[in-house]
Amino acid sequence: MKVQRRLCDSKRHTVGYKVSGQWRTRNEATKLAKAGRIDGVTVYRRGRNHYIQSLPGHRNLYDLPITIEA
């Protein structure tokens, strides 16, 4: 699976990702990445939160096209 787009709120904060044609929340995408099912990303922890981050040599997640949540 690959991450194709980011879903952002009005402040441009990431609230989800489009993974292999299906929208996933940030939490769902993190669980998939932990299981090794998303290519080119890894999971890292900051405080109590877990996030996905692109691996070196792969496309940066912030460079993906975005969709603004209404």
C-alpha positions, 0 to 999 in steps of 0.5 A: 500500500502507498500513501497518495494524499493527505486530508487536512483541516482548515488550519492545514493540520493532517487529519488523515491519509488516502492509502491505496484509494481509501481514506484512513484516519491518522490513527488507522494509518499509524496502525497499518504502518506499524504492521508494515503494510504501508510502503515508504513510511515508519512510525515514530512517537512524540510524547503520547502520540504516534505519527507516520514519517516517510523513510529516507529516499522516499517521497516526503508526506508533506509533498503529497497533494492535499484535500481540505476537509470542509 
